[in-house]
Structure formats: structure tokens, C-alpha cells
Amino acid sequence: MNVHNPLYERFNDLLKQVHIEVDQLKKEKNQLIEENERLKKKLEKANDTEKLFSTLGEPEKIALKQQIHGLIRKIDQHLEV
């Protein structure tokens, strides 16, 4: 195979780009895992989960639910990689 072939060079460029993007996704996945662990520890510190949620107003509950769903979607996306 001719290493100066434009298609070969384009393939290598695209392959490098894929590697870069995969590395970025791995880093982001690791950050999400770390954030998830931090949030788990924070939740574990709460002795009474029911008390924790009962002290939240409805807007805070909705915001927390949306944040949790967003994190779950991100984690699911990265686990599919």
C-alpha cells in the first residue's frame, strides 16, 4: 500500500481523530464516575433520606430530579461507548 496515497492519509487522519474523541469520552466518563461517587457519599451522609427529601420544596425536588436524570443519561451514553 502506498503510504502517500491521499485516501490512506485521510484514513489515518480520521483514525487519529477517532482516538482523540474516544480519549475525551473516557476522561468525561471518569469525571462522571467520580462525580457519581461524590454524590453517593453525600447521600450516604444523610441519615434519613425521607427527611432529606421532605425538607425540599417542590421546585427543588423537580430540579434535583432533572439533574439526576441528566446524569443518568450521560452515564448511559458513555457506557454504550
C-alpha positions as CSV (number, residue, x, y, z in Angstrom):
1,M,0.0,0.0,0.0
2,N,1.3,3.4,-0.9
3,V,1.7,5.5,2.3
4,H,1.4,8.7,0.3
5,N,-2.0,7.8,-1.1
6,P,-4.4,10.6,-0.2
7,L,-7.1,8.0,0.9
8,Y,-4.6,6.3,3.2
9,E,-3.6,9.7,4.7
10,R,-7.3,10.7,5.1
11,F,-8.0,7.3,6.8
12,N,-5.1,7.9,9.2
13,D,-6.3,11.4,10.0
14,L,-9.8,10.1,10.7
15,L,-8.4,7.3,12.8
16,K,-6.4,9.8,14.9
17,Q,-9.5,11.9,15.3
18,V,-11.5,8.9,16.5
19,H,-8.7,8.1,19.0
20,I,-8.8,11.6,20.3
21,E,-12.5,11.7,20.7
22,V,-12.5,8.3,22.4
23,D,-9.9,9.5,24.9
24,Q,-12.0,12.6,25.5
25,L,-15.1,10.5,26.2
26,K,-13.1,8.2,28.5
27,K,-12.0,11.3,30.5
28,E,-15.5,12.6,30.7
29,K,-16.8,9.2,31.7
30,N,-14.2,9.1,34.5
31,Q,-15.2,12.5,35.6
32,L,-18.9,11.4,35.7
33,I,-18.0,8.3,37.7
34,E,-16.1,10.5,40.2
35,E,-19.0,12.9,40.5
36,N,-21.3,10.0,40.9
37,E,-19.2,8.6,43.7
38,R,-19.1,12.1,45.4
39,L,-22.8,12.3,45.2
40,K,-23.3,8.8,46.6
41,K,-21.1,9.7,49.6
42,K,-23.0,12.9,50.1
43,L,-26.3,11.0,50.1
44,E,-24.9,8.3,52.4
45,K,-24.2,11.1,54.9
46,A,-27.8,11.8,55.2
47,N,-29.2,9.6,58.0
48,D,-32.8,9.9,56.9
49,T,-33.4,10.0,53.2
50,E,-37.1,10.7,53.7
51,K,-36.3,13.6,56.0
52,L,-33.8,15.0,53.4
53,F,-36.5,15.0,50.6
54,S,-39.3,16.1,52.9
55,T,-37.3,19.3,53.6
56,L,-37.1,20.2,49.9
57,G,-39.8,22.3,48.3
58,E,-41.4,21.2,45.1
59,P,-39.2,23.4,42.8
60,E,-36.0,21.9,44.5
61,K,-37.4,18.4,44.1
62,I,-38.1,19.0,40.4
63,A,-34.6,20.5,39.9
64,L,-32.9,17.6,41.7
65,K,-34.9,15.0,39.7
66,Q,-33.9,16.7,36.4
67,Q,-30.3,16.8,37.5
68,I,-30.3,13.1,38.4
69,H,-32.0,12.1,35.1
70,G,-29.4,14.2,33.2
71,L,-26.5,12.5,35.0
72,I,-28.1,9.1,34.3
73,R,-28.4,9.9,30.6
74,K,-24.8,11.0,30.4
75,I,-23.6,7.8,32.2
76,D,-25.7,5.6,30.0
77,Q,-24.3,7.3,26.8
78,H,-20.8,6.8,28.0
79,L,-21.3,3.2,29.0
80,E,-22.5,2.5,25.4
81,V,-19.1,3.5,24.0
